[in-house]
Amino acid sequence: MSREERRAYQRMTKKQDPYALPGGPAARARLERQRAKRARPPAATVGGTGTRFLLVAIGGGTLAGLIAFSLAWPKMPLAAYVGIGVAAAWLLISFGLRLLGRRTAARR
């Protein structure tokens, strides 16, 4: 670009914001395509539930059940019931919180 062309271009764009987003439907469509390309790939799911969530829910329930079982150990039948109850409560709470989170996200 010659000096004369550069000066003509600067005169033409003198009052324009250099950081303004391009307008128009074509520019918006291009921005949407770029956003779609940058979107995260979906997480691996098992029945619509993430595998990481299932690992945390089942692993945490197992661990909480074993801890409750070991704390109530001297009385054997009661210890087993306590362990199973705590594990089931952990699973119910974790799935309940998951459902509650999905409901609040859907309302937004």
Number of C-alpha atoms within 10 A of each C-alpha: 7 7 8 9 10 11 12 12 12 12 10 10 11 10 8 9 8 8 6 7 10 10 8 8 9 10 12 13 11 11 14 12 12 11 11 10 10 9 9 8 7 7 11 11 12 11 7 8 13 13 14 12 15 16 11 13 19 16 15 16 24 19 16 20 24 19 16 20 23 15 13 17 15 10 10 12 10 13 19 17 15 21 24 19 17 20 25 17 15 21 20 14 14 19 16 12 12 13 12 12 11 11 11 9 9 8 6 5
